Amino acid sequence: MKYLSLFVFGLICAVALPAQARNTGPTGLWLTENQRSVIAIEKCGEGLCGRVHWIIEGGMQFDEHNEDPAQTRQPMCGLKILWGFKQQDAANWIDGKIYKADEGDLYNATLQMLPKGNMLVRGYVGMPLFGKSQTWTPVDAASYPRCKPAKP
């Protein structure tokens, strides 16, 4: 019985630890749900921020929908689109902002790590109940090399 208990404990650890290792947090490279860009998320200041790391060929090159006319020629590559996220618990980051460049709109946002290693990104106005979510997938830099900012 003692050996059976040790075997079961070992089996549980073998299954649980790899799952935990996949859920390391939101820092890293993330392919957006529409697969048109990859966002690099890193710690900045006391929270998290994210910048455009890769753009699909033929994708938007400039922040042309920005409500500030002076910003419409700003390159999309390297553009900060996430900021201000604070960690709530092991899987959730709250109080952030997300800039939806293809519309030129700014939303409140949350990030939630999902059990299989993906991340739920929710943008909203007012309360999270009134928003929209996307599932982003972790990717590696070899598959999605850093873009080069377009020249105006």
Helices and strands as residue ranges (DSSP letters): H 2-22, E 28-31, E 37-44, E 47-55, G 69-71, E 80-87, E 92-100, E 105-113, E 119-124, E 131-139
